[in-house]
């Protein structure tokens, strides 16, 4: 049930983000979530998109170094404490969150978050057992 995340190694140079976002736009792919982790010389641009394979192909054709990683997508009520509940469930089951970032949603009823953990299947199992709604790639396309 994992969601596929695009990770792009990006040099901190003028025009690199333009190249990346233009390539994705020309491929006709929508970006649903994104995160940038950077240093002075380079960054990692992480994306959740409506078509990971098409995105990877377009970016590689533009000379970008791209990888696809499975992550866990979670949907939760958009109320105080929802994220704390998800993180608490994982912590109680000894599942470390390596990083996370939020989705952009328009429902105003639910919030969505991407979680990178060492064992997606175990995280998905314990979250589901604790009543947490997981997202699938088809959910991302429909957002």
N, C-alpha and C positions, 0 to 999 in steps of 0.2 A: 504493500500500500504506500510505499515511499513516494515522495515527490522528487523529481529530478531538478537539481540546481546547476546552473551554468556558473563556472568560475573562470574568470579571465585574468591572466597576469598582465598588468598594465604598467608601462613605464610612466613615471611622472613627467610627461612632456606635453607641451602645448599641442592640442589637436587629437590626442589619443582617444579621449572620451567621445569626441565628435565622430571619429572613425568608427568606434564601436557602436554608438547609438544609431548612426546613419546606416551601418550595415544591417542592424537588426530591423530598422524601419523599412529599408528596401526589401528585406525578406518577408515583410508583412506580418511580423510577429509582435504581439503585445507584451510589454513588461508588466508583471503583476506585483513584484516586490524586488527591492534591491538593497545592497549594502556595499559600502566601500571601506576597506581597511587599508591604510596607507602608511608608508614611511617616506623619507625624503626622496628616495630614488624610484620606488615602485609601489604598486598597490595591487590588491586583489579585489576585483569587481564581481560581486556575487549577485546573480539574478534568478528569479523565478519567472518563467515565460510561458506563453501559451503553446509553444512548439520547440522543445529543447533541441531536437535533432536538426531542425531547419536553422535554428539559431547557431548551433555549433558549426554547421556547414558554412553559413554565411560569414561567420567570424574567422574561421580558418582560411576561407578564400581571400579575406582581407589581410591575412598575415598575422593574425592573433593566435596566441597560445591559449587553448581552451580545454577545459575538462568538465565532465559531468559527474556530479556527486549525488548520491541519494541522501535526502534529509527527511525529517518528519514535519509534516504540516499539521497544525492544530487549529481548530475553530473553537472559540469559547465565547460565552456571553460577554458583551462589552460593558462590564461593571467592575468596580473596584474589587480586587482580590482574585480575579479569575486567573491571571498569570501566576500569582503566588501559589494558587492551588495546583496548577500544572507543574510548576517547578518543585513544589513540595512532594508531589507524588513521585516524581523522578528521583529526588534526593532520598526519599524513604526506601526506594528500591535500588539504591547505589548506582544510579545512572547519572553520569556527569554531563552537563550541557557545555559543549565546547564553545559555541557561540549561538546567538539567536538574533533575529530581526523581525520586524512586523510587516504584514501585508497592508496594502491600501485596499480598503473595502468601502462600499457605499451603503450597506444595509443599515448601519447605525445600531443594529441589534447584536451583531457578533463582531468580534475582533479575531484576527488570524495572525499566527506567528509561525516562523520557520525555526526549527531546532536542529542543531547538528550535535549528534551524540555518537558514541563509539559503536553502539549496537542498536540499529534502527528497529529491528524486529522485537527486541526485548522492550524497548521504549514504547513501541506501538501496543504491545501486549498489555503492559501495566497501565498505560493511559486508557486503553479501551476498557479494561477491567474496572477502572475507576470512573467510568462514565464520561470520559473526555472524547469529544468528536474529532476524528482525524480527517484530514483533507486528502483527496486523491487528485491526480493530475486533471481529471475531467472537471473537478470542482473549480480549478484554477481557470480553465478555459471559459467556464460559465460565469465567472465573477464580473 
